[in-house]
Amino acid sequence: MILKDRIAVVTGAGSGIGRAGAMIIAREGAVVVIADRDQAAGEATAFDIRAAGGRAEAIATDVGEDAAVEQLIAGTLGKHGRIDILHNHAGVQVGGTLTEVGVDGMDASWRINVRAQFLAARLVMPSMIEQGGGVILNTASNSGVFYDREMIAYATSQ
C-alpha cells in the first residue's frame, strides 16, 4: 500500500480511465475524492472503492466551471487538510473537422481538457509546496501527437 493515507483528488473518475485510476489509487491505500459531473457515476465509483475496502467520497463537479473546481479543491483541503495527489482526468471529445466544429465546441474542449487542468493544478500547488510535495498527474491523449482531422477540437486540446 504505497499510498497509505494519502489524499487523492481524481477528476473524471465516474467512468473509463479516470475510474480505473481512482480504483488503483484507492487499492494502494489513498483516500480518494471522486470528482465527476455525473453524480451517479461518481457515487458508483466511490461505492465500488468502499466495497473493496478502500476509502472514497464522491463530489459532483463540472470542471468546465471555475467555481466548481475552486470548490472541489478548497473543500477537499478544508475536510482533509491536504491534497497529496491531483489526477486531472476529466475530458470531453468534441467531434468534427475544422469546418464542422463551432466556436462553442472548441471553447468547451479547451475549457474542460486544458483550462480545468491548469486551474486545478494552480489551486492545489500552494498547499503542495507548503506540505513539502505532492503529485499532479494530467491525463492527455495521443490525439495531441497524431492528427485526427475528424476530431480537430479534441486533438488541439491534447
C-alpha positions as CSV (number, residue, x, y, z in Angstrom):
1,M,0.0,0.0,0.0
2,I,2.4,2.7,-1.3
3,L,-0.2,5.5,-1.0
4,K,-1.4,4.7,2.5
5,D,-3.4,7.6,4.0
6,R,-2.6,9.9,1.1
7,I,-5.4,12.2,-0.1
8,A,-6.1,12.0,-3.8
9,V,-8.5,14.0,-6.0
10,V,-9.3,12.3,-9.3
11,T,-11.4,14.3,-11.8
12,G,-13.5,12.4,-14.4
13,A,-13.4,9.3,-12.1
14,G,-17.0,8.3,-12.8
15,S,-16.1,6.2,-15.8
16,G,-13.3,4.9,-18.1
17,I,-9.6,5.6,-17.4
18,G,-10.4,8.1,-14.6
19,R,-12.4,5.4,-12.8
20,A,-9.7,2.8,-13.3
21,G,-7.1,5.3,-12.0
22,A,-9.2,6.1,-8.9
23,M,-9.6,2.3,-8.2
24,I,-5.9,1.7,-8.4
25,I,-5.0,4.8,-6.2
26,A,-7.6,3.5,-3.6
27,R,-6.2,0.0,-3.8
28,E,-2.8,1.4,-2.9
29,G,-4.3,3.0,0.3
30,A,-5.2,6.5,-0.6
31,V,-8.4,8.3,0.4
32,V,-9.9,9.1,-3.0
33,V,-12.1,12.1,-3.7
34,I,-14.1,11.2,-6.9
35,A,-14.9,14.3,-8.9
36,D,-17.3,13.8,-11.8
37,R,-20.1,15.9,-13.3
38,D,-22.2,12.7,-13.3
39,Q,-23.1,12.3,-9.6
40,A,-24.5,8.8,-10.0
41,A,-21.3,7.6,-11.8
42,G,-19.1,9.2,-9.2
43,E,-21.1,7.6,-6.4
44,A,-20.8,4.2,-8.1
45,T,-17.1,4.5,-8.3
46,A,-16.9,5.6,-4.6
47,F,-19.2,2.7,-3.7
48,D,-17.0,0.2,-5.5
49,I,-13.9,1.5,-3.8
50,R,-15.5,1.2,-0.4
51,A,-16.9,-2.3,-1.2
52,A,-13.3,-3.3,-1.9
53,G,-12.2,-2.0,1.5
54,G,-11.0,1.4,0.4
55,R,-11.9,5.0,1.4
56,A,-13.7,7.3,-1.1
57,E,-16.2,10.0,-1.4
58,A,-17.9,11.4,-4.5
59,I,-18.4,15.1,-5.2
60,A,-20.4,16.3,-8.2
61,T,-18.0,18.6,-10.1
62,D,-18.3,20.1,-13.5
63,V,-14.7,21.0,-14.2
64,G,-15.8,23.3,-17.0
65,E,-17.0,25.7,-14.3
66,D,-14.2,27.6,-12.5
67,A,-16.3,27.9,-9.3
68,A,-16.8,24.1,-9.2
69,V,-13.1,23.5,-9.5
70,E,-12.4,26.0,-6.8
71,Q,-15.0,24.4,-4.5
72,L,-13.6,21.0,-5.1
73,I,-10.0,21.9,-4.2
74,A,-11.0,24.2,-1.3
75,G,-13.5,21.7,0.1
76,T,-11.0,18.8,-0.1
77,L,-8.3,20.9,1.7
78,G,-10.9,22.0,4.3
79,K,-12.0,18.5,5.0
80,H,-8.7,16.6,4.7
81,G,-6.1,19.3,5.4
82,R,-4.1,18.4,2.3
83,I,-4.1,17.0,-1.2
84,D,-1.2,14.7,-2.0
85,I,-2.3,13.6,-5.5
86,L,-4.2,15.5,-8.1
87,H,-5.1,13.4,-11.1
88,N,-6.7,15.6,-13.7
89,H,-8.5,13.2,-16.0
90,A,-11.9,14.8,-16.8
91,G,-12.2,15.5,-20.5
92,V,-14.6,15.8,-23.4
93,Q,-14.4,14.8,-27.1
94,V,-15.9,17.2,-29.5
95,G,-16.0,15.6,-32.9
96,G,-15.8,17.3,-36.3
97,T,-13.5,18.8,-38.8
98,L,-12.3,22.4,-38.7
99,T,-15.3,23.5,-40.8
100,E,-17.8,21.5,-38.8
101,V,-16.8,22.3,-35.2
102,G,-18.4,25.6,-33.9
103,V,-16.7,28.0,-31.6
104,D,-18.8,26.7,-28.7
105,G,-17.4,23.2,-29.3
106,M,-13.9,24.4,-29.4
107,D,-14.4,26.5,-26.3
108,A,-15.9,23.5,-24.4
109,S,-13.0,21.3,-25.4
110,W,-10.4,23.9,-24.4
111,R,-12.2,24.8,-21.1
112,I,-12.5,21.2,-19.9
113,N,-9.4,19.5,-21.5
114,V,-6.9,22.2,-20.8
115,R,-8.1,25.1,-18.7
116,A,-9.6,23.0,-15.9
117,Q,-6.4,21.0,-15.5
118,F,-4.4,24.3,-15.3
119,L,-6.8,25.8,-12.8
120,A,-6.9,22.7,-10.5
121,A,-3.1,22.5,-10.6
122,R,-2.7,26.2,-9.9
123,L,-5.1,26.0,-7.0
124,V,-3.5,22.9,-5.4
125,M,0.1,23.9,-5.9
126,P,0.4,26.3,-2.9
127,S,-0.7,23.6,-0.5
128,M,1.6,21.0,-2.1
129,I,4.5,23.4,-1.7
130,E,3.6,24.1,1.9
131,Q,3.3,20.4,2.8
132,G,6.7,19.6,1.1
133,G,5.4,17.8,-2.0
134,G,2.7,16.2,-4.0
135,V,1.9,14.8,-7.4
136,I,-0.1,16.4,-10.2
137,L,-0.9,13.9,-13.0
138,N,-2.5,15.3,-16.1
139,T,-4.0,12.7,-18.5
140,A,-3.7,13.5,-22.1
141,S,-4.1,11.6,-25.3
142,N,-2.1,10.5,-28.3
143,S,-4.5,12.7,-30.3
144,G,-2.2,15.6,-29.4
145,V,0.5,13.9,-31.4
146,F,-1.3,12.0,-34.1
147,Y,-3.5,14.5,-36.0
148,D,-7.2,13.5,-36.4
149,R,-9.0,15.9,-38.7
150,E,-12.3,14.4,-37.6
151,M,-11.6,15.5,-34.0
152,I,-10.0,18.9,-34.5
153,A,-11.2,20.4,-31.2
154,Y,-10.2,17.4,-29.2
155,A,-6.8,17.0,-30.9
156,T,-6.0,20.6,-30.4
157,S,-6.7,20.4,-26.7
158,Q,-4.5,17.4,-26.3
